[in-house]
Amino acid sequence: MANATTESIKRKEILGHPVGLFILFFTEMWERFSYYGMRGILTLYVATSATAIDPGLGWSNKDALWLYGWYTMLVYVMSIPGGYIADKFLGQKKTVLLGGILLCLGHGILAIPQDWAFFTGLLLIILGVGGLKPNISTMVGGLYQPGDIRRDSGFTIFYIGINIGAFLSSITVGLVAYHYGWHYGFGLAGIGMILGQIVYMAGQKHLVGVGEFIGGESSTVDPEIAKKPLSKIEKDRVVVLLISFLIVVVFWGAFEQAGGLMNLYTDAKVDRTTSLSWLMEIPAAVFQSLNAGYIILFGTVIAAFWAIRKRKGKESSSLFKMAIGTIIMGLGYVFMMFASKEASAEVFGKAAMSWIFLAYLFHTIGELCTSPVSLSFITKLAPVKYASIMMGVYFAATGFGNKLAGSIGEASQLESYAGEVIASKEDVFRYTSQDTIEVKTQEGIEKIYDYPINLDKNFGLKTRVFPSGGNIIFEDIETGDNVSGLFSMNDEGKTKLMAYLNENSSSREKPYHAKLSMEKDKDAAQITENIGDGKDYGVSFVIEEEQNEQEYMTFMWLVIFTVAFGLLLLVFLKKLKKLTHGAEELELEMSQD
């Protein structure tokens, strides 16, 4: 068993669980506050224009999702070396401490509004999560003796702590970033990490004998265990764990669209307006709190459901829960299919918020059946001497799932057509209107009533697109004027767009649609003499109908693949359970005593 020990330590308890569980609960709560707070605004920051009033990196949605996929993968893949360092050199407890220090530094550096600070901060967070994440989860399992039926509920409590942090950060960090700036949001996430580190360091007396280096003075694990080869039973259990990690990759590959595709979709294509005078529009990042909020509400309910089912002797193995969870989570994307259909029902339409609420509800129920169960499953089956490494491999599988999620999200976004604005700014005036625009000055934020192009600000035009006489015509939806002369495209882009329009029989009577986004070059905007000259503007756009269809197909295939994979797992359930050699039957026997 993963936590076989030479002695049993009598631990002080609260609510029927060791006090150490709540130390780890609050440590992880604040660590996840920092991680999910930062993750909630990551793609939005990267995709925000570099010339906006609160500038981002100015990357395309496609590139933002590419970065998101690599970042979230590396965060978890680093759990393998993090687990190895714990098992072979430092022990889990000290590795968590080291990871926490790196996280404090990483989040703190993100608060600096410089490109170098952004990428340096991401690197330190990747290293820090790699040290902390697998080892703190393994320490939770170390609080319980083999066969202790409280283990699953302990992990559920721990998981609720994770999501209290995620819930609080998604709202507060999202609102702070929206109202005060991206780097204030990053800074608030960093404060959360510091609080978590303080809790962990102050609660060491309740973690005696947990997470110690095997063979160290404080370790309760027989050091001879580290020298013995794996038994046949242990090898079989490792095989089951490795197979279960395939489930993890599939599950998180679909689930982690939350911080990427669904985040950007909510920002662009969901009606987020409210009747509240103090909050006319809900920031997209705040919707990231739905998942965590649902977990807080339903975490104990789902755990109780499975506990009752187990006591009645019905199928409730970890593998069964994971299969059912994957199916339920996948069905959540049915609501995103409905949202996509509603948004595409009218030109530049938007979907109701209710679809997002329903999608996250199903995703959350699926997660509660899968994720905390997976953590507990590993501590039941992993050999003691490889406890942290196996937890690290689990989180690495989560990382590969995150990369898969980023790749799926990236594939859902069309490559933008691009061009250059060639019209004078006086010509542009005809198709834009004056408005009150916020600009940064040495005195602070100043409101100026003017045309966006006079202030080097972005602007857009909603257009009809169709071929005519061998040319591609762009008509302003509001005025009906031909605005094709405002910009030029390269020959490759023209050829590709013309082929698409002809293939789909587009015409003046049956036009397609595109929102032309005009943005001044970032470097040109930094030159004082260029301010307001109307030059160096680029244009980018996608065909709305094509993008809507691409997103709909992505949501549909997520449903099909996850449900099919979950059903396949149920087919092979009995064979996989045999390889666990009764690791979970012991719990059932104890619960019936």
C-alpha positions in Angstrom: 0.0 0.0 0.0 1.1 3.5 -0.7 1.3 4.5 2.9 2.4 1.4 4.7 4.2 2.5 7.9 6.2 1.0 10.7 4.0 2.8 13.3 0.7 4.5 13.5 0.7 8.0 14.9 -2.2 9.1 16.9 -3.4 12.4 15.3 -5.6 15.1 16.7 -8.8 15.2 14.7 -11.4 17.8 13.6 -14.7 16.7 12.1 -13.5 13.1 12.1 -10.3 13.8 10.1 -6.7 14.6 11.1 -6.0 18.3 11.7 -3.2 17.9 9.2 -5.8 17.5 6.5 -7.0 21.0 7.1 -3.5 22.4 7.1 -3.1 20.9 3.7 -6.6 22.0 2.8 -5.8 25.7 3.4 -2.4 25.5 1.9 -3.8 24.1 -1.3 -6.8 26.4 -1.2 -4.5 29.5 -1.4 -2.1 27.9 -3.9 -5.1 27.1 -6.2 -6.4 30.7 -5.6 -3.2 31.9 -7.1 -3.1 29.4 -9.9 -6.7 29.6 -11.1 -6.8 33.3 -10.6 -3.9 33.7 -12.9 -5.2 31.0 -15.3 -8.6 32.7 -15.5 -7.1 35.9 -17.1 -4.2 34.3 -18.9 -5.7 33.8 -22.4 -7.6 37.0 -22.1 -4.5 39.0 -21.3 -2.5 37.3 -24.1 -5.2 37.9 -26.7 -5.9 41.5 -25.7 -4.5 44.2 -28.1 -1.1 45.5 -27.3 -2.4 49.0 -27.9 -5.5 48.8 -25.7 -5.9 51.1 -22.7 -4.8 48.1 -20.6 -2.6 46.4 -23.1 -2.1 42.7 -23.4 0.4 40.8 -25.6 -1.7 41.3 -28.7 -1.6 37.7 -29.8 -4.4 36.1 -31.9 -6.9 33.8 -30.2 -5.2 30.8 -31.9 -1.8 31.7 -30.6 -3.2 32.5 -27.1 -4.6 29.0 -27.0 -1.3 27.6 -28.2 0.5 29.2 -25.3 -2.3 28.1 -22.9 -1.9 24.5 -24.0 1.9 24.4 -23.6 1.9 26.3 -20.3 -0.8 24.1 -18.6 0.9 21.0 -19.9 4.3 22.0 -18.5 2.9 23.0 -15.2 1.8 19.4 -14.6 4.5 17.5 -16.5 7.0 19.0 -14.0 5.2 16.9 -11.4 7.4 14.0 -12.5 10.7 15.5 -11.6 8.9 17.1 -8.6 7.9 13.6 -7.4 11.3 12.1 -8.2 13.1 14.8 -6.1 10.7 14.1 -3.2 11.1 10.3 -3.3 14.8 10.2 -3.8 16.2 13.3 -2.1 14.1 15.7 0.0 10.8 14.0 0.9 7.4 15.4 0.1 7.2 17.9 2.9 10.4 19.8 2.0 9.7 19.6 -1.8 6.3 21.3 -1.1 8.0 24.0 0.8 10.5 24.6 -2.1 7.7 24.6 -4.7 5.8 27.2 -2.6 8.7 29.5 -2.5 9.1 29.3 -6.3 5.4 30.0 -6.7 5.6 33.1 -4.5 8.4 34.4 -6.7 6.7 33.5 -9.9 3.4 35.2 -9.1 5.1 38.2 -7.7 7.1 38.7 -10.9 3.9 38.5 -13.0 2.7 41.6 -11.4 5.5 43.6 -13.2 4.1 45.0 -16.5 7.0 43.8 -18.7 7.1 41.0 -21.3 10.3 39.5 -19.7 8.5 39.4 -16.3 5.5 37.6 -17.8 7.5 34.8 -19.3 9.9 34.6 -16.3 6.9 34.4 -14.0 5.4 31.6 -16.0 8.6 29.6 -15.9 8.9 29.9 -12.1 5.2 28.9 -11.7 5.8 25.8 -13.8 8.7 24.8 -11.6 6.8 25.6 -8.4 3.7 23.7 -9.2 5.8 20.8 -10.2 7.3 20.7 -6.7 4.1 21.3 -4.8 1.2 19.7 -6.6 2.0 16.0 -6.6 3.6 16.0 -3.2 0.9 17.8 -1.2 -1.7 15.4 -2.7 0.4 12.4 -1.7 0.7 13.9 1.9 -3.1 13.8 2.2 -3.0 10.1 1.6 -0.2 9.7 4.1 -2.5 11.0 6.9 -4.6 7.8 6.6 -3.7 4.1 7.3 -4.3 1.4 4.7 -8.0 0.5 4.3 -9.2 3.7 6.2 -12.6 4.4 4.6 -12.2 8.1 5.4 -9.6 8.4 2.7 -12.0 9.1 -0.2 -14.0 11.6 1.9 -10.7 13.2 3.0 -9.7 13.7 -0.6 -13.1 15.2 -1.3 -12.7 17.7 1.5 -9.2 18.5 0.2 -10.7 18.9 -3.2 -13.3 21.3 -1.9 -10.5 23.4 -0.5 -8.9 23.5 -4.0 -12.1 24.8 -5.4 -12.9 27.4 -2.7 -9.6 28.9 -3.7 -10.5 28.6 -7.4 -14.0 30.1 -6.8 -12.7 33.1 -4.8 -9.9 33.9 -7.2 -12.0 33.6 -10.4 -14.3 36.3 -9.1 -11.9 38.6 -7.3 -8.9 38.3 -9.7 -11.2 38.6 -12.7 -12.9 41.7 -11.3 -9.6 43.3 -10.2 -8.1 42.7 -13.7 -11.2 44.0 -15.4 -11.4 47.3 -13.3 -7.8 48.0 -12.4 -5.6 46.2 -14.9 -4.2 42.8 -15.8 -1.1 43.1 -13.6 -3.1 44.1 -10.5 -5.0 40.8 -11.1 -1.7 38.9 -11.3 -0.5 40.6 -8.2 -3.6 39.6 -6.2 -3.1 36.0 -7.3 0.5 36.3 -5.8 -0.9 37.5 -2.5 -3.0 34.3 -2.3 0.1 32.2 -2.8 2.0 34.0 0.1 -1.0 33.2 2.4 -0.8 29.6 1.5 2.9 29.4 2.2 2.4 31.0 5.6 -0.4 28.4 6.5 1.9 25.5 5.4 4.9 26.7 7.4 2.8 27.4 10.5 1.1 24.0 10.5 4.1 21.7 10.4 3.5 20.3 13.9 0.3 18.7 12.6 2.2 17.0 9.8 4.8 15.0 11.8 5.6 11.8 10.1 3.8 12.7 6.9 5.7 13.4 3.7 9.1 12.7 5.3 12.1 11.4 3.3 12.1 7.6 3.6 14.9 6.8 5.9 15.0 10.2 7.5 14.7 10.6 11.3 11.1 11.7 11.3 9.9 9.1 8.7 7.4 6.4 9.9 8.1 4.3 6.8 10.3 1.2 7.1 13.5 2.3 5.1 13.9 -1.3 3.9 10.8 -0.8 1.7 12.8 1.5 -0.6 15.3 -1.4 -1.3 12.9 -4.2 -2.0 11.8 -5.0 -5.6 8.1 -4.6 -6.5 6.0 -7.7 -5.9 3.6 -9.2 -8.5 0.6 -7.4 -6.8 2.4 -4.1 -6.8 3.4 -4.5 -10.5 -0.2 -5.3 -11.5 -1.5 -2.2 -9.6 1.0 0.0 -11.3 -0.3 -1.3 -14.7 -3.8 -0.4 -13.6 -2.7 3.1 -12.6 -0.9 3.6 -15.9 -4.1 2.6 -17.8 -6.2 4.9 -15.6 -3.9 7.7 -16.6 -5.2 7.4 -20.2 -8.6 8.2 -18.7 -7.0 11.3 -17.1 -5.6 12.5 -20.4 -9.0 12.2 -22.2 -10.9 13.7 -19.3 -8.7 16.8 -18.9 -8.3 17.2 -22.6 -12.1 17.8 -22.8 -12.5 19.5 -19.4 -9.7 22.0 -19.7 -11.4 23.9 -22.5 -12.7 25.9 -19.6 -9.7 28.2 -19.4 -9.1 28.3 -23.1 -11.8 27.8 -25.7 -14.8 28.3 -23.4 -13.1 31.3 -21.8 -12.6 33.0 -25.2 -16.1 31.9 -26.4 -17.7 33.4 -23.4 -15.9 36.6 -23.9 -16.9 36.9 -27.6 -20.1 35.1 -28.1 -22.1 35.0 -24.9 -24.4 37.8 -23.8 -23.0 38.8 -20.5 -25.1 41.9 -19.9 -27.1 42.2 -16.6 -29.7 44.5 -15.2 -27.5 45.3 -12.2 -26.5 49.0 -12.3 -23.2 48.4 -10.6 -22.2 45.5 -13.0 -23.7 46.1 -16.5 -21.5 43.4 -18.0 -20.0 40.4 -16.2 -16.3 39.9 -17.1 -15.7 36.7 -19.0 -13.0 35.6 -16.4 -15.7 35.6 -13.6 -17.5 32.7 -15.3 -14.4 30.5 -14.4 -15.9 30.6 -10.8 -18.9 28.5 -11.8 -17.0 25.2 -11.8 -15.5 25.9 -8.4 -18.8 27.2 -7.0 -20.6 24.1 -8.1 -17.9 21.9 -6.5 -18.4 23.7 -3.2 -22.1 23.2 -3.4 -22.2 19.6 -4.6 -18.9 18.1 -3.5 -20.2 16.5 -0.3 -23.4 15.5 -2.0 -21.6 13.5 -4.7 -19.2 12.0 -2.2 -22.2 11.0 0.0 -24.0 9.4 -3.0 -21.0 7.2 -3.8 -20.5 6.3 -0.1 -24.1 5.2 0.3 -23.8 3.2 -3.0 -20.6 1.5 -1.7 -22.3 0.6 1.7 -25.2 -1.0 -0.3 -22.6 -3.2 -2.1 -23.3 -1.7 -5.5 -20.6 -1.0 -8.1 -18.7 2.1 -6.9 -15.0 1.3 -7.7 -12.8 4.2 -8.6 -12.5 3.1 -12.2 -16.4 2.9 -12.5 -16.6 6.5 -11.0 -14.0 7.7 -13.5 -15.9 6.2 -16.4 -19.2 7.7 -15.4 -17.6 11.1 -14.7 -16.0 11.2 -18.1 -19.4 10.5 -19.7 -21.3 13.1 -17.7 -18.6 15.7 -18.3 -18.7 15.1 -22.0 -22.4 15.5 -22.1 -21.9 19.1 -20.8 -20.7 20.1 -24.3 -24.2 19.3 -25.6 -25.2 22.6 -24.0 -22.3 24.4 -25.8 -23.7 22.9 -29.1 -27.0 24.6 -28.2 -25.2 27.8 -27.4 -23.3 27.7 -30.7 -26.6 27.2 -32.6 -28.2 30.1 -30.8 -25.3 32.5 -31.4 -25.2 31.6 -35.1 -29.0 31.9 -35.6 -28.5 35.6 -36.4 -25.7 37.7 -37.8 -23.1 38.4 -35.1 -25.5 36.9 -32.6 -24.8 35.9 -29.0 -25.9 33.0 -26.8 -27.6 33.2 -23.5 -25.6 32.8 -20.3 -27.8 29.9 -19.2 -26.0 27.5 -21.6 -22.7 28.3 -19.9 -24.2 27.7 -16.5 -25.6 24.3 -17.6 -22.3 23.2 -19.3 -20.2 24.0 -16.3 -22.7 22.1 -14.0 -22.3 18.9 -16.0 -18.5 19.4 -16.2 -18.4 19.8 -12.5 -20.5 16.7 -11.7 -18.2 14.7 -14.0 -15.1 16.2 -12.3 -16.4 15.3 -8.8 -16.8 11.7 -10.0 -13.3 11.6 -11.5 -10.6 14.0 -10.1 -10.7 13.5 -6.3 -11.3 9.8 -6.9 -8.2 9.6 -9.1 -6.1 11.2 -6.3 -7.3 8.8 -3.7 -7.0 5.8 -6.1 -3.3 6.5 -6.6 -2.6 6.6 -2.9 -4.3 3.2 -2.6 -2.4 1.5 -5.3 1.0 3.2 -5.7 4.0 1.3 -4.1 5.3 3.3 -1.1 8.8 3.9 -2.6 7.2 5.4 -5.8 4.3 7.2 -4.1 5.3 10.7 -5.2 6.6 9.6 -8.6 3.2 7.9 -9.4 1.4 11.0 -8.3 3.7 13.0 -10.5 2.9 10.8 -13.4 -0.8 11.3 -12.7 -0.3 15.1 -12.9 1.9 14.7 -15.9 -1.1 12.9 -17.6 -3.2 15.8 -16.5 -0.6 18.1 -18.2 -0.9 16.1 -21.4 -4.6 16.4 -21.1 -4.2 20.2 -20.8 -2.0 20.2 -23.9 -4.6 18.2 -25.8 -7.2 20.8 -24.6 -5.0 23.6 -25.9 -4.6 21.8 -29.3 -8.3 21.2 -29.6 -9.1 24.8 -28.7 -6.4 26.0 -31.2 -7.9 23.8 -33.9 -11.3 25.4 -33.2 -10.0 28.8 -34.1 -9.7 29.7 -37.8 -6.5 31.3 -39.1 -7.4 35.0 -39.6 -7.3 36.6 -42.9 -5.0 39.6 -42.8 -4.3 42.8 -44.7 -3.3 46.4 -44.4 -5.4 49.6 -44.1 -4.6 51.7 -47.2 -7.2 54.4 -46.9 -6.5 57.8 -45.3 -7.9 58.4 -41.8 -10.3 61.0 -43.3 -11.8 58.2 -45.4 -12.0 56.0 -42.3 -14.0 58.7 -40.5 -17.0 57.9 -42.7 -17.4 54.4 -41.2 -16.5 55.1 -37.6 -18.0 57.5 -35.1 -16.7 59.7 -32.4 -16.9 58.4 -28.9 -15.5 58.9 -25.4 -12.3 57.0 -25.3 -10.0 56.4 -22.3 -6.3 57.1 -22.9 -3.3 56.9 -20.6 -1.4 60.2 -20.0 1.3 61.2 -17.5 -1.5 62.4 -15.2 -3.4 59.1 -15.4 -6.4 58.0 -17.4 -8.0 60.8 -19.4 -11.3 60.6 -21.3 -11.2 62.1 -24.8 -14.1 62.5 -27.2 -12.7 61.7 -30.7 -12.4 59.2 -33.5 -10.5 56.0 -32.4 -8.0 56.4 -35.3 -6.9 59.8 -34.1 -5.9 58.3 -30.8 -4.2 55.1 -32.3 -7.0 53.0 -30.9 -8.5 49.9 -32.3 -11.8 50.0 -34.2 -13.9 47.5 -36.1 -16.5 47.3 -38.9 -19.2 44.6 -39.3 -19.5 43.7 -42.9 -21.3 41.6 -45.5 -18.9 39.6 -47.7 -19.6 38.2 -51.1 -17.9 37.8 -54.5 -18.9 40.1 -57.4 -17.3 40.5 -60.9 -14.2 38.6 -59.8 -13.7 40.8 -56.7 -14.4 40.3 -53.1 -16.9 42.9 -51.8 -17.1 44.1 -48.2 -20.2 46.1 -47.4 -20.6 48.0 -44.1 -23.7 46.5 -42.5 -24.9 49.9 -41.0 -24.5 52.1 -44.1 -24.5 49.5 -47.0 -21.4 51.3 -48.4 -18.7 49.3 -50.1 -15.6 49.4 -47.8 -13.4 47.1 -49.8 -11.1 50.0 -50.7 -10.2 50.7 -47.1 -7.7 47.8 -47.0 -5.7 45.4 -49.1 -5.1 41.7 -48.8 -2.3 39.6 -50.2 -2.9 37.4 -53.2 -2.8 34.2 -51.2 -5.5 35.4 -48.8 -7.7 36.7 -51.6 -7.5 33.4 -53.4 -8.3 31.4 -50.3 -11.3 33.6 -49.4 -12.6 33.7 -52.9 -12.5 29.9 -53.2 -14.4 29.6 -49.9 -17.1 32.1 -50.9 -17.6 30.5 -54.3 -17.6 27.0 -52.8 -20.5 28.1 -50.5 -22.4 29.9 -53.3 -22.1 33.3 -51.5 -23.7 36.2 -53.3 -25.1 39.7 -52.6 -28.4 38.0 -51.8 -26.7 35.4 -49.7 -23.7 37.1 -48.2 -21.3 35.9 -45.5 -20.2 38.1 -42.7 -17.0 39.3 -41.1 -16.0 41.8 -38.4 -12.9 43.7 -39.7 -10.6 44.4 -36.7 -8.3 47.4 -37.3 -5.3 47.6 -35.0 -2.2 49.9 -35.2 1.2 48.2 -35.2 2.5 48.0 -31.6 5.9 49.3 -32.4 4.6 52.2 -34.5 2.2 53.2 -31.7 5.2 53.7 -29.4 6.7 56.5 -31.6 5.4 59.9 -30.4 5.6 61.5 -33.9 3.3 58.8 -35.3 0.4 59.4 -32.8 -2.8 60.1 -34.7 -1.3 59.8 -38.2 -3.7 57.0 -39.2 -0.9 54.9 -40.6 0.5 51.4 -39.9 -2.9 49.9 -39.3 -3.4 46.2 -39.9 -6.7 44.4 -40.5 -7.7 40.9 -39.5 -10.9 38.9 -39.7 -12.5 35.5 -40.0 -15.8 34.6 -41.7 -18.3 34.4 -38.9 -20.3 31.6 -40.4 -17.2 29.5 -40.9 -16.0 30.2 -37.3 -19.4 29.3 -35.8 -19.4 26.0 -37.7 -15.9 25.2 -36.6 -16.8 25.8 -32.9 -20.0 23.8 -33.2 -18.1 20.8 -34.7 -15.5 21.0 -31.9 -18.2 20.8 -29.2 -19.9 18.0 -31.0 -16.8 15.8 -31.3 -16.0 16.5 -27.7 -19.3 14.9 -26.8 -18.9 11.9 -29.1 -15.3 11.1 -28.0 -15.7 11.5 -24.3 -18.9 9.5 -24.1 -17.5 6.7 -26.3 -14.3 6.5 -24.2 -16.3 6.3 -21.0 -18.5 3.5 -22.3 -15.4 1.6 -23.6 -13.9 1.8 -20.1 -17.1 0.3 -18.6 -16.8 -2.7 -21.0 -13.3 -3.5 -19.7 -14.1 -2.7 -16.0 -14.1 -6.2 -14.6 -10.7 -7.1 -16.1 -9.1 -3.9 -14.8 -10.5 -4.4 -11.3 -8.9 -7.8 -11.1 -5.5 -6.2 -11.4 -6.1 -4.1 -8.3 -6.0 -7.3 -6.2 -8.8 -6.1 -3.9 -7.3 -2.8 -2.9 -10.8 -1.2 -2.6 -12.6 -4.3 -1.3 -10.8 -3.8 2.0 -12.6 -0.5 2.5 -15.9 -2.1 1.9 -15.2 -4.8 4.6 -14.2 -2.1 7.0 -17.3 -0.1 6.4 -19.5 -3.1 7.1 -17.7 -3.9 10.4 
